[in-house]
Amino acid sequence: MDTTPWRERVREEDRLLEQLRRLVSESAKRRAIALAEGVADLGSVYAVAHEIGKSWTAVDSAIKKNGPGKKGPTTA
């Protein structure tokens, strides 16, 4: 059984959640940059979407929300 006080456990979980949010945000930015490079390489969002098995709207949305030139990546 865990003997750590519940307040301390909550604080630790909050720290972990914040770390995960930051990692997800950074990953979304890198992914959007890679998707944008794919568009430059293949010529269209549709071609990239087809190549990776995603919908073109998902690819387009990821690039628009998190792509190059965006200040703060989102995780949505």
C-alpha positions as CSV (number, residue, x, y, z in Angstrom):
1,M,0.0,0.0,0.0
2,D,1.2,3.5,-0.8
3,T,2.2,5.4,2.3
4,T,2.8,8.7,0.5
5,P,0.3,11.4,1.7
6,W,-2.5,12.0,-0.8
7,R,-1.6,15.7,-1.2
8,E,1.9,14.8,-2.3
9,R,0.6,12.2,-4.7
10,V,-1.7,14.7,-6.3
11,R,1.1,17.3,-6.7
12,E,3.3,14.6,-8.3
13,E,0.5,13.6,-10.7
14,D,-0.1,17.3,-11.6
15,R,3.6,17.6,-12.4
16,L,3.5,14.5,-14.6
17,L,0.4,15.8,-16.4
18,E,2.1,19.1,-17.1
19,Q,5.1,17.3,-18.4
20,L,2.9,15.1,-20.7
21,R,1.1,18.2,-22.0
22,R,4.4,19.8,-22.9
23,L,5.6,16.6,-24.6
24,V,2.4,16.3,-26.6
25,S,2.6,19.9,-27.7
26,E,6.2,19.6,-28.8
27,S,5.4,16.3,-30.7
28,A,2.4,17.9,-32.4
29,K,4.6,20.7,-33.7
30,R,7.3,18.3,-35.0
31,R,4.6,16.2,-36.6
32,A,3.0,19.2,-38.3
33,I,6.4,20.3,-39.7
34,A,7.0,16.8,-41.1
35,L,3.5,16.8,-42.6
36,A,4.2,20.2,-44.2
37,E,7.5,18.8,-45.6
38,G,5.5,15.8,-47.0
39,V,3.1,18.3,-48.8
40,A,6.2,20.0,-50.3
41,D,7.6,16.7,-51.4
42,L,4.4,15.0,-52.7
43,G,2.6,18.2,-53.9
44,S,-0.7,18.1,-52.0
45,V,-2.3,17.5,-48.6
46,Y,-4.3,14.7,-50.2
47,A,-1.2,12.9,-51.4
48,V,0.3,13.0,-47.9
49,A,-3.0,11.8,-46.3
50,H,-3.2,8.9,-48.8
51,E,0.4,8.0,-48.1
52,I,0.0,7.8,-44.3
53,G,-3.6,6.5,-44.3
54,K,-5.2,9.5,-42.7
55,S,-8.0,11.8,-44.0
56,W,-6.9,14.9,-45.9
57,T,-8.8,17.0,-43.4
58,A,-6.9,15.5,-40.5
59,V,-3.6,16.3,-42.2
60,D,-4.7,19.8,-43.2
61,S,-5.9,20.6,-39.7
62,A,-2.7,19.4,-38.1
63,I,-0.6,21.6,-40.4
64,K,-2.8,24.6,-39.9
65,K,-3.0,24.3,-36.1
66,N,0.6,23.3,-35.4
67,G,2.6,23.9,-38.5
68,P,5.6,26.1,-39.4
69,G,5.1,29.7,-38.4
70,K,2.7,28.9,-35.6
71,K,3.6,30.4,-32.3
72,G,2.2,27.9,-29.8
73,P,1.3,24.3,-30.8
74,T,-2.1,22.9,-29.8
75,T,-2.9,19.4,-29.0
76,A,-6.4,19.3,-30.4
